[in-house]
Amino acid sequence: MILNRNRRGADRRSNMRPTEILSNEHKVIKKMLEITSEVCERISSNEAVNPGHLKDIVLFFKGFADACHHGKEEEILFRELTDSGFPKEGGPVGAMLAEHVMGRKLIAEMASAAEDFGDGKEDAGVRFLQNAQQYIGLLSDHIHKEDNILFAMADQKLTSEQQDRILQRFKSFEHDDMGVGTHEEFLKLVERLEQEYLKQKTT
């Protein structure tokens, strides 16, 4: 998988810059976006889709992409940047925060549609498809801007002491806010759905 789950992998992450950790998480999120795109194709083609998988996708975007990943950005990295002079409203940080809010609204719509899909409601698949496609477009563009613009600016602006402080706060966030093992469980979820929707496609 994209992020090594063993102790050696955790040690490697501790030696990374904060933006490298976030960029690695972007790779995991992009994999789930790819999976979601395949699910949308199957819905569009009237192929059978496991309703539980729609709920799994929503669970990942709520728990990993938003609570874990965006949580670390908003509560830690972005606060350090605004404390260092980046404007919170307007500018790259403000733009990313606004897109996080937009993403949450789309996730909420996807969650509602996923529940209705499981209950067999007729329009639920189309609703999930429409909101998921918007979310895929939004988050793909969002990740590109962070990886290629904001994170480069952060690397230039933040001192080594600030970066060390952010890394320590990332560790505390994962342990205290998310819970031990939660990150790894989300990685397993991506692997399972990847096997179901992407690996089968290439065989």
Secondary structure, 3 states (H helix, E strand, C coil): CCCCCCHHHHHHHHCCCHHHHHHHHHHHHHHHHHHHHHHHHHHHCCCCCCHHHHHHHHHHHHHHHHHHHHHHHHHHHHHHHHHCCCCCCCHHHHHHHHHHHHHHHHHHHHHHHHHHHHCCCCCHHHHHHHHHHHHHHHHHHHHHHHHHHHHHHHHHHCCHHHHHHHHHHHHHHHHHHHCCCHHHHHHHHHHHHHHHHHHHHHC
